Amino acid sequence: MAQNQHFIMALDTFKVNAVDTTAAGDTFIGAFASKLSHDLKNIEEAIKYGNKAASLTVQRYGAQPAIPYDSEFTI
């Protein structure tokens, strides 16, 4: 969900079988910030990108080893 003085945006999540939530939040914010830094006007795509990255992370065990590389997914 994203919000500012002009709108509220709620996006669907990716349905996955989570086995370990370690690093999910860090992965989301890192991927979100990375995507947003390339296009500050496209918040929706940045949120989707962060959601996708985090959805992959929770399907793996561990912290750093669970964080996906950009080349591992598309949205």
VOTI-37466 format. One line per 3 residues: number of its first residue (from 1); for each residue x, y, z of C-alpha. Coordinates in Angstrom, 3 decimals. Layout:
NUM> X Y Z | ...
//
This chain:
1> 0.000 0.000 0.000 | 1.231 3.497 -0.805 | -0.333 6.817 0.099
4> 0.234 10.531 -0.310 | -2.000 13.592 -0.168 | -3.516 12.749 -3.571
7> -4.104 9.007 -3.586 | -4.020 5.662 -1.808 | -2.761 2.673 -3.786
10> -3.285 -0.950 -2.754 | -1.659 -3.686 -4.808 | -2.104 -7.440 -4.847
13> 0.602 -9.597 -3.352 | 2.203 -12.711 -4.769 | 0.775 -15.905 -3.282
16> 3.672 -18.142 -2.228 | 4.500 -20.847 0.287 | 6.632 -18.977 2.829
19> 9.211 -21.074 4.671 | 11.321 -18.327 6.301 | 10.474 -14.623 6.592
22> 14.017 -13.605 7.548 | 15.167 -10.706 5.329 | 11.758 -10.238 3.664
25> 11.415 -6.620 4.782 | 15.018 -5.777 3.947 | 14.583 -7.352 0.531
28> 11.370 -5.435 -0.134 | 12.789 -2.045 0.811 | 16.048 -2.628 -1.056
31> 14.333 -3.711 -4.261 | 11.702 -0.974 -3.936 | 14.317 1.757 -3.433
34> 16.464 0.434 -6.265 | 13.567 0.427 -8.728 | 12.272 3.796 -7.546
37> 15.726 5.367 -7.957 | 15.533 4.609 -11.684 | 12.064 6.134 -12.128
40> 10.799 8.336 -9.297 | 7.353 8.699 -10.872 | 6.557 4.995 -11.074
43> 5.794 4.068 -7.478 | 3.447 1.252 -8.511 | 6.174 -0.592 -10.431
46> 8.619 -0.095 -7.564 | 6.125 -1.621 -5.107 | 5.469 -4.574 -7.420
49> 9.212 -5.085 -7.815 | 9.756 -5.038 -4.057 | 6.845 -7.429 -3.529
52> 8.203 -9.861 -6.116 | 11.705 -9.808 -4.629 | 10.372 -10.368 -1.104
55> 8.066 -13.150 -2.315 | 11.109 -15.021 -3.595 | 13.040 -14.398 -0.378
58> 10.397 -15.973 1.863 | 10.482 -19.164 -0.202 | 14.135 -19.718 0.766
61> 15.934 -20.284 4.034 | 18.374 -17.826 5.556 | 19.040 -14.137 5.296
64> 21.550 -12.951 2.695 | 21.543 -16.217 0.690 | 17.751 -15.945 0.344
67> 17.806 -12.507 -1.283 | 17.310 -12.899 -5.048 | 19.437 -11.299 -7.720
70> 17.703 -8.988 -10.168 | 18.354 -11.498 -12.941 | 16.277 -14.149 -11.138
73> 12.893 -12.559 -11.750 | 10.710 -10.183 -13.715 | 7.426 -8.573 -12.791
//
